[in-house]
């Protein structure tokens, strides 16, 4: 299965947590078929990164992730939506909806939220993403 892990964020402060997790993952052994992509703008970068993937794991910084090391899976429906819709206001949720409308969304999308600035959150996020990609790879085999 072609799985793309997409780190979302910018290098401005805590918003880079998704990119930082991606850097950690680049030093680890990943199952076959797993690729990494950095995304600084949901539109167009995330939209382009979703193309051709059968499954995607999106990693992004968040606030209020809760206990448990500062990283957790989110349902796509839990993603925050900005009050205004514009090409500058597009976030992960809106880009996923656009990808689906255009027929460019992977069959499966997982979202991992990282509590930006929390001690151990990056390692916890990388471990959670590794568990997800291994599960996706074993599902494809079985």
C-alpha atoms as an extended CHARMM CRD file, in Angstrom:
* protein
*
       142  EXT
         1         1  UNK       CA              0.0000000000        0.0000000000        0.0000000000  PROA      1               0.0000000000
         2         2  UNK       CA              1.2880000000        3.4650000000       -0.8680000000  PROA      2               0.0000000000
         3         3  UNK       CA              1.2010000000        5.4050000000        2.4020000000  PROA      3               0.0000000000
         4         4  UNK       CA              2.2760000000        9.0170000000        2.5760000000  PROA      4               0.0000000000
         5         5  UNK       CA              3.1350000000       10.5750000000        5.9340000000  PROA      5               0.0000000000
         6         6  UNK       CA              2.6340000000       14.3120000000        5.6280000000  PROA      6               0.0000000000
         7         7  UNK       CA              4.0650000000       16.7090000000        8.1940000000  PROA      7               0.0000000000
         8         8  UNK       CA              2.0980000000       19.9810000000        8.1970000000  PROA      8               0.0000000000
         9         9  UNK       CA              3.3970000000       23.2240000000        9.6530000000  PROA      9               0.0000000000
        10        10  UNK       CA              5.8200000000       26.0950000000        9.3670000000  PROA      10              0.0000000000
        11        11  UNK       CA              9.1440000000       26.7940000000       11.0060000000  PROA      11              0.0000000000
        12        12  UNK       CA              7.5210000000       29.5880000000       13.0570000000  PROA      12              0.0000000000
        13        13  UNK       CA              7.6300000000       28.4130000000       16.6520000000  PROA      13              0.0000000000
        14        14  UNK       CA              5.4850000000       25.5470000000       17.8650000000  PROA      14              0.0000000000
        15        15  UNK       CA              3.6410000000       25.2740000000       14.5440000000  PROA      15              0.0000000000
        16        16  UNK       CA              6.5620000000       23.1910000000       13.2410000000  PROA      16              0.0000000000
        17        17  UNK       CA              5.7000000000       20.1090000000       15.3190000000  PROA      17              0.0000000000
        18        18  UNK       CA              4.4040000000       18.1940000000       12.2820000000  PROA      18              0.0000000000
        19        19  UNK       CA              7.6040000000       18.9450000000       10.3720000000  PROA      19              0.0000000000
        20        20  UNK       CA              9.7190000000       18.0050000000       13.4100000000  PROA      20              0.0000000000
        21        21  UNK       CA              8.0030000000       14.6100000000       13.6530000000  PROA      21              0.0000000000
        22        22  UNK       CA              8.6840000000       14.0970000000        9.9510000000  PROA      22              0.0000000000
        23        23  UNK       CA             12.3990000000       14.7510000000       10.5760000000  PROA      23              0.0000000000
        24        24  UNK       CA             12.4080000000       12.1500000000       13.3710000000  PROA      24              0.0000000000
        25        25  UNK       CA             10.7310000000        9.6220000000       11.0860000000  PROA      25              0.0000000000
        26        26  UNK       CA             13.2940000000       10.2410000000        8.3310000000  PROA      26              0.0000000000
        27        27  UNK       CA             15.9200000000        8.6280000000       10.6030000000  PROA      27              0.0000000000
        28        28  UNK       CA             13.8720000000        5.4900000000       11.2950000000  PROA      28              0.0000000000
        29        29  UNK       CA             13.1290000000        2.3480000000        9.3220000000  PROA      29              0.0000000000
        30        30  UNK       CA              9.7340000000        2.6280000000        7.6520000000  PROA      30              0.0000000000
        31        31  UNK       CA              7.7070000000       -0.1550000000        6.0380000000  PROA      31              0.0000000000
        32        32  UNK       CA              7.9250000000       -0.4900000000        2.2700000000  PROA      32              0.0000000000
        33        33  UNK       CA              5.6440000000        1.8220000000        0.3270000000  PROA      33              0.0000000000
        34        34  UNK       CA              5.8030000000        4.5850000000        2.9670000000  PROA      34              0.0000000000
        35        35  UNK       CA              6.9970000000        8.0000000000        1.8410000000  PROA      35              0.0000000000
        36        36  UNK       CA              7.3920000000       11.2760000000        3.7260000000  PROA      36              0.0000000000
        37        37  UNK       CA              6.2950000000       14.7260000000        2.5670000000  PROA      37              0.0000000000
        38        38  UNK       CA              6.6260000000       18.1550000000        4.1800000000  PROA      38              0.0000000000
        39        39  UNK       CA              3.7590000000       20.5780000000        3.7510000000  PROA      39              0.0000000000
        40        40  UNK       CA              3.9650000000       24.2340000000        4.7440000000  PROA      40              0.0000000000
        41        41  UNK       CA              0.6750000000       25.2870000000        3.1170000000  PROA      41              0.0000000000
        42        42  UNK       CA             -2.4280000000       23.1110000000        3.1150000000  PROA      42              0.0000000000
        43        43  UNK       CA             -3.3950000000       24.5750000000       -0.2310000000  PROA      43              0.0000000000
        44        44  UNK       CA             -1.6970000000       23.6700000000       -2.5620000000  PROA      44              0.0000000000
        45        45  UNK       CA              1.0530000000       21.6400000000       -0.7910000000  PROA      45              0.0000000000
        46        46  UNK       CA             -1.1960000000       19.2310000000        1.1120000000  PROA      46              0.0000000000
        47        47  UNK       CA             -3.4810000000       18.7650000000       -1.8790000000  PROA      47              0.0000000000
        48        48  UNK       CA             -0.4650000000       17.8490000000       -4.0220000000  PROA      48              0.0000000000
        49        49  UNK       CA              0.9810000000       15.5650000000       -1.3290000000  PROA      49              0.0000000000
        50        50  UNK       CA             -2.2340000000       13.5360000000       -1.1490000000  PROA      50              0.0000000000
        51        51  UNK       CA             -2.1150000000       12.7250000000       -4.8750000000  PROA      51              0.0000000000
        52        52  UNK       CA             -1.2210000000        9.1250000000       -5.6180000000  PROA      52              0.0000000000
        53        53  UNK       CA             -1.3690000000        7.8890000000       -2.0190000000  PROA      53              0.0000000000
        54        54  UNK       CA             -3.6850000000        5.0550000000       -1.0650000000  PROA      54              0.0000000000
        55        55  UNK       CA             -3.5090000000        6.1460000000        2.5670000000  PROA      55              0.0000000000
        56        56  UNK       CA             -2.2170000000        9.2670000000        4.2840000000  PROA      56              0.0000000000
        57        57  UNK       CA             -1.1530000000       10.0340000000        7.8240000000  PROA      57              0.0000000000
        58        58  UNK       CA             -1.2400000000       13.7840000000        8.4070000000  PROA      58              0.0000000000
        59        59  UNK       CA              0.8010000000       15.0950000000       11.3490000000  PROA      59              0.0000000000
        60        60  UNK       CA              0.0790000000       18.6090000000       12.6000000000  PROA      60              0.0000000000
        61        61  UNK       CA              0.5540000000       20.7620000000       15.6930000000  PROA      61              0.0000000000
        62        62  UNK       CA             -2.4980000000       21.2950000000       17.8790000000  PROA      62              0.0000000000
        63        63  UNK       CA             -3.5110000000       22.7630000000       21.1940000000  PROA      63              0.0000000000
        64        64  UNK       CA             -5.4160000000       20.8890000000       23.8470000000  PROA      64              0.0000000000
        65        65  UNK       CA             -4.4270000000       17.4220000000       22.6630000000  PROA      65              0.0000000000
        66        66  UNK       CA             -4.8080000000       16.2130000000       26.2230000000  PROA      66              0.0000000000
        67        67  UNK       CA             -2.9590000000       13.7300000000       28.4130000000  PROA      67              0.0000000000
        68        68  UNK       CA             -0.9000000000       10.8360000000       27.1640000000  PROA      68              0.0000000000
        69        69  UNK       CA              2.3760000000       12.3360000000       26.0170000000  PROA      69              0.0000000000
        70        70  UNK       CA              0.9860000000       15.0980000000       23.8910000000  PROA      70              0.0000000000
        71        71  UNK       CA              0.1020000000       13.1630000000       20.7450000000  PROA      71              0.0000000000
        72        72  UNK       CA             -3.1450000000       11.5210000000       19.6840000000  PROA      72              0.0000000000
        73        73  UNK       CA             -5.1750000000       10.4550000000       16.6880000000  PROA      73              0.0000000000
        74        74  UNK       CA             -7.9720000000       12.7480000000       15.6220000000  PROA      74              0.0000000000
        75        75  UNK       CA            -11.0000000000       11.9580000000       13.5250000000  PROA      75              0.0000000000
        76        76  UNK       CA            -11.1040000000       14.1550000000       10.4260000000  PROA      76              0.0000000000
        77        77  UNK       CA            -14.3580000000       15.5930000000       11.7760000000  PROA      77              0.0000000000
        78        78  UNK       CA            -12.4970000000       16.9160000000       14.8430000000  PROA      78              0.0000000000
        79        79  UNK       CA            -10.2660000000       19.2170000000       12.8320000000  PROA      79              0.0000000000
        80        80  UNK       CA            -10.8010000000       22.9060000000       13.5570000000  PROA      80              0.0000000000
        81        81  UNK       CA            -12.4600000000       24.9710000000       10.8680000000  PROA      81              0.0000000000
        82        82  UNK       CA            -11.6280000000       28.6300000000       10.3500000000  PROA      82              0.0000000000
        83        83  UNK       CA            -14.4910000000       31.1060000000       10.4810000000  PROA      83              0.0000000000
        84        84  UNK       CA            -13.7440000000       32.5300000000        7.0300000000  PROA      84              0.0000000000
        85        85  UNK       CA            -13.2160000000       30.5530000000        3.8550000000  PROA      85              0.0000000000
        86        86  UNK       CA            -10.6160000000       31.8180000000        1.4240000000  PROA      86              0.0000000000
        87        87  UNK       CA             -7.5570000000       30.4540000000       -0.3300000000  PROA      87              0.0000000000
        88        88  UNK       CA             -5.5250000000       31.9050000000        2.5480000000  PROA      88              0.0000000000
        89        89  UNK       CA             -7.7940000000       30.4220000000        5.1920000000  PROA      89              0.0000000000
        90        90  UNK       CA             -7.7350000000       26.8470000000        3.9110000000  PROA      90              0.0000000000
        91        91  UNK       CA             -6.6620000000       24.4360000000        6.6020000000  PROA      91              0.0000000000
        92        92  UNK       CA             -6.2500000000       20.6820000000        6.7340000000  PROA      92              0.0000000000
        93        93  UNK       CA             -9.9990000000       19.9680000000        7.0290000000  PROA      93              0.0000000000
        94        94  UNK       CA            -10.9130000000       22.1410000000        4.0450000000  PROA      94              0.0000000000
        95        95  UNK       CA             -8.0950000000       20.7110000000        1.9380000000  PROA      95              0.0000000000
        96        96  UNK       CA             -9.2010000000       17.1540000000        2.7070000000  PROA      96              0.0000000000
        97        97  UNK       CA            -12.7600000000       18.0600000000        1.6890000000  PROA      97              0.0000000000
        98        98  UNK       CA            -11.4870000000       19.6180000000       -1.5380000000  PROA      98              0.0000000000
        99        99  UNK       CA             -9.3450000000       16.5540000000       -2.2870000000  PROA      99              0.0000000000
       100       100  UNK       CA            -12.4050000000       14.3350000000       -1.8300000000  PROA      100             0.0000000000
       101       101  UNK       CA            -14.5140000000       16.5560000000       -4.0960000000  PROA      101             0.0000000000
       102       102  UNK       CA            -11.8010000000       16.4300000000       -6.7660000000  PROA      102             0.0000000000
       103       103  UNK       CA            -11.3820000000       12.6530000000       -6.4810000000  PROA      103             0.0000000000
       104       104  UNK       CA             -7.8110000000       13.0840000000       -5.1940000000  PROA      104             0.0000000000
       105       105  UNK       CA             -8.2430000000       11.9110000000       -1.6040000000  PROA      105             0.0000000000
       106       106  UNK       CA             -6.6470000000        8.6670000000       -0.4400000000  PROA      106             0.0000000000
       107       107  UNK       CA             -8.9930000000        5.8660000000        0.5510000000  PROA      107             0.0000000000
       108       108  UNK       CA             -7.8930000000        6.2550000000        4.1520000000  PROA      108             0.0000000000
       109       109  UNK       CA             -6.7290000000        9.3480000000        6.0360000000  PROA      109             0.0000000000
       110       110  UNK       CA             -5.4350000000        9.3810000000        9.5970000000  PROA      110             0.0000000000
       111       111  UNK       CA             -4.6330000000       12.5830000000       11.4900000000  PROA      111             0.0000000000
       112       112  UNK       CA             -2.1230000000       12.7760000000       14.3340000000  PROA      112             0.0000000000
       113       113  UNK       CA             -2.2030000000       15.8980000000       16.5040000000  PROA      113             0.0000000000
       114       114  UNK       CA              0.9550000000       16.9220000000       18.3390000000  PROA      114             0.0000000000
       115       115  UNK       CA              0.7050000000       19.1560000000       21.4070000000  PROA      115             0.0000000000
       116       116  UNK       CA              3.1860000000       21.8070000000       20.3560000000  PROA      116             0.0000000000
       117       117  UNK       CA              5.8360000000       22.5760000000       22.9500000000  PROA      117             0.0000000000
       118       118  UNK       CA              4.9860000000       19.6800000000       25.2580000000  PROA      118             0.0000000000
       119       119  UNK       CA              7.9440000000       17.6280000000       26.5000000000  PROA      119             0.0000000000
       120       120  UNK       CA              8.0550000000       14.2350000000       24.8060000000  PROA      120             0.0000000000
       121       121  UNK       CA              5.3050000000       15.1110000000       22.3140000000  PROA      121             0.0000000000
       122       122  UNK       CA              7.5320000000       14.7470000000       19.2420000000  PROA      122             0.0000000000
       123       123  UNK       CA              8.7700000000       11.2930000000       20.2490000000  PROA      123             0.0000000000
       124       124  UNK       CA              5.2240000000       10.2510000000       21.1770000000  PROA      124             0.0000000000
       125       125  UNK       CA              3.9790000000       11.5380000000       17.8210000000  PROA      125             0.0000000000
       126       126  UNK       CA              6.6770000000        9.6940000000       15.8830000000  PROA      126             0.0000000000
       127       127  UNK       CA              5.8720000000        6.4640000000       17.7580000000  PROA      127             0.0000000000
       128       128  UNK       CA              2.1450000000        6.8700000000       17.0790000000  PROA      128             0.0000000000
       129       129  UNK       CA              2.7660000000        7.4960000000       13.3640000000  PROA      129             0.0000000000
       130       130  UNK       CA              5.0580000000        4.4400000000       13.1570000000  PROA      130             0.0000000000
       131       131  UNK       CA              2.3320000000        2.3030000000       14.7480000000  PROA      131             0.0000000000
       132       132  UNK       CA             -0.2070000000        3.6410000000       12.2300000000  PROA      132             0.0000000000
       133       133  UNK       CA              1.9640000000        3.0330000000        9.1460000000  PROA      133             0.0000000000
       134       134  UNK       CA              2.8560000000       -0.4570000000       10.3400000000  PROA      134             0.0000000000
       135       135  UNK       CA             -0.8420000000       -1.2310000000       10.8540000000  PROA      135             0.0000000000
       136       136  UNK       CA             -1.6810000000        0.1260000000        7.3950000000  PROA      136             0.0000000000
       137       137  UNK       CA              1.1140000000       -1.9420000000        5.8430000000  PROA      137             0.0000000000
       138       138  UNK       CA             -0.0470000000       -5.1360000000        7.6030000000  PROA      138             0.0000000000
       139       139  UNK       CA             -3.6680000000       -4.4860000000        6.5430000000  PROA      139             0.0000000000
       140       140  UNK       CA             -2.5020000000       -4.3150000000        2.9340000000  PROA      140             0.0000000000
       141       141  UNK       CA             -0.6550000000       -7.6360000000        3.2900000000  PROA      141             0.0000000000
       142       142  UNK       CA             -3.4810000000       -9.4470000000        5.0510000000  PROA      142             0.0000000000
